[in-house]
Amino acid sequence: MLPLWCAIAALVWLGLRFNVDRGVLAAGVVAVGLLTHAFAWLLGVIALVPVVGPIVVKVLSIGFIWLLNAVGYLVSIVAIRRGYSKDVLTYRGLTVALVIGIVIGFVLGKLL
């Protein structure tokens, strides 16, 4: 899987270098990652880290995190269309901070 991830990274770099649409690049990475189970392998590598790795993988697989992120993207799309792009940046920053806080809190809670 490591050569596959290197190839994905190289193709993304080339796509950004030649100004390929970012949506097309993202869709390509998701399609290749899902078809080859590259994301599962990456989570397996993260889980190999002693003590913290399995906890991080458990948190990343919680449905609430996925739901929170999906709602954030949907609200962002609506807000950008209405002209609130600066507010969207603030909102997305807060959402990322919340998700990181949940992950750190969950890990610390499991360790302590």
C-alpha positions in Angstrom: 0.0 0.0 0.0 2.9 2.4 0.6 3.7 2.6 -3.2 0.0 3.2 -3.8 -0.1 6.1 -1.4 3.1 7.5 -2.9 1.5 7.3 -6.4 -1.6 9.0 -5.1 0.5 11.8 -3.5 2.5 12.2 -6.8 -0.6 12.4 -8.9 -2.2 14.9 -6.6 1.0 17.0 -6.7 1.0 16.8 -10.5 -2.6 17.7 -10.6 -2.1 20.8 -8.4 1.0 21.7 -10.5 -1.0 21.6 -13.7 -4.0 23.4 -12.2 -6.5 20.5 -12.4 -9.7 21.2 -10.6 -9.4 20.4 -6.9 -12.8 18.7 -6.9 -11.7 16.3 -9.6 -8.5 15.5 -7.6 -10.5 14.9 -4.4 -13.0 12.7 -6.1 -10.1 10.7 -7.7 -8.4 10.2 -4.4 -11.6 9.1 -2.7 -12.4 6.7 -5.6 -8.9 5.2 -5.6 -8.8 5.0 -1.8 -12.1 3.3 -1.5 -11.5 0.8 -4.4 -8.1 -0.2 -3.1 -8.9 -0.1 0.6 -6.0 2.4 1.1 -7.9 4.3 3.8 -8.3 1.1 5.9 -4.6 0.4 5.5 -3.8 4.0 6.6 -5.9 3.5 9.7 -4.1 0.2 10.4 -0.8 2.0 10.3 -2.1 4.6 12.7 -3.4 1.8 15.0 0.2 0.4 15.2 1.3 3.3 17.3 1.5 2.0 20.9 -1.2 3.1 23.3 -2.5 6.1 21.5 -3.0 4.6 18.0 -5.9 2.3 18.7 -7.7 5.1 20.6 -7.3 7.6 17.8 -8.6 5.0 15.3 -11.6 4.4 17.5 -12.3 8.1 17.7 -12.0 8.5 13.9 -14.5 5.8 13.4 -17.2 7.4 15.6 -20.2 8.3 13.5 -20.7 11.6 15.4 -17.4 13.0 14.1 -18.4 12.1 10.5 -21.9 13.6 11.0 -20.4 16.8 12.4 -18.0 17.2 9.5 -20.7 16.5 6.9 -23.1 19.0 8.4 -20.2 21.5 8.4 -19.6 21.0 4.7 -23.3 21.4 3.8 -23.6 24.6 5.8 -20.4 25.9 4.2 -21.9 25.3 0.7 -25.0 27.2 1.5 -23.1 30.1 3.2 -20.6 30.5 0.4 -23.5 30.7 -2.1 -25.1 33.5 -0.1 -21.8 35.4 0.1 -20.6 34.7 3.6 -17.2 33.2 2.6 -15.3 35.0 5.4 -17.7 33.7 8.0 -17.3 30.2 6.5 -13.6 30.3 7.2 -14.2 31.1 10.8 -16.9 28.5 11.1 -14.8 25.8 9.6 -11.9 26.7 11.8 -14.1 26.4 14.9 -15.4 23.0 13.6 -11.9 21.7 13.1 -10.9 22.9 16.6 -14.0 21.2 18.1 -13.2 17.9 16.4 -9.5 18.1 17.5 -10.7 18.9 21.0 -13.0 15.9 21.0 -10.2 13.6 19.8 -7.7 14.9 22.4 -10.4 14.7 25.2 -11.3 11.1 24.2 -7.6 10.0 24.1 -6.8 11.7 27.5 -10.0 10.2 29.0 -9.0 6.7 27.9 -5.4 7.1 29.1 -6.3 8.6 32.5 
